[in-house]
Amino acid sequence: EVQLVESGGGLVQAGGSLRLSCAASGFTFDDYAIGWFRQAPGKEREGVSCISSSDGSTYYADSVKGRFTISSDNAKNTVYLQMNSLKPEDTAVYYCAAADSPLELVPLEYDYWGQGTQVTVSS
């Protein structure tokens, strides 16, 4: 059974840091890209970052570039999203997703999704 489980969300003050984890199982991890997406109430889901598990290439949305870092631990089938210098506008439910050769941060390209973890940044 394919499963993606996010963890690490919570409440943090503006300027603080948080690290999200996405633990994957049930598929060949090295053959997939893993992406992070987020959705705030009343807004569309947007791509945040993604990483290729095979070659380690990464992609970031402009809104998080320079503040967030995505990484992959293939031995643990886990992808991380290190979030620094957090802003209130980063508040959202964050989802990880897996895809086979996706178009970077296009949600419909991703086959499997986690349940999401809430990130709240206070001012």
C-alpha positions, 0 to 999 in steps of 0.5 A: 500500500502506498502511503505518505505521512507528513509530520513536523507541523505546528505553531511558530513565531514569525522568523522562526524555523520548522522542519517537516518530514514526509515518510514514504512507503509502498513504492520504489522511492528512488524512481519518484519525485517528492513534492511539497504543496500547501493550501491556506483556507479559501485559497488554491493549493500551491506548489512549494518545492520538489526533489528528484529522489534519483538525482537530487535536483530541486525546484522551489517556488519564488515565494519560498526561495532562499528560506526553505530547503528540501532534502531527501534521505533515500535510505529512510525513504524520507523527504524533509522541508526545512523552513527558515525565516517563516512568515505569517503568509506561510501559514497553511496545511502542508502536503507531501506528494509523490510523482513519476516524472512530474511537471515540477509543481503541478498538483495533477501530476502527482499520484500519491498524497499525504494527509497534510500537516498544519503549519501556523506562523504567528506575527 
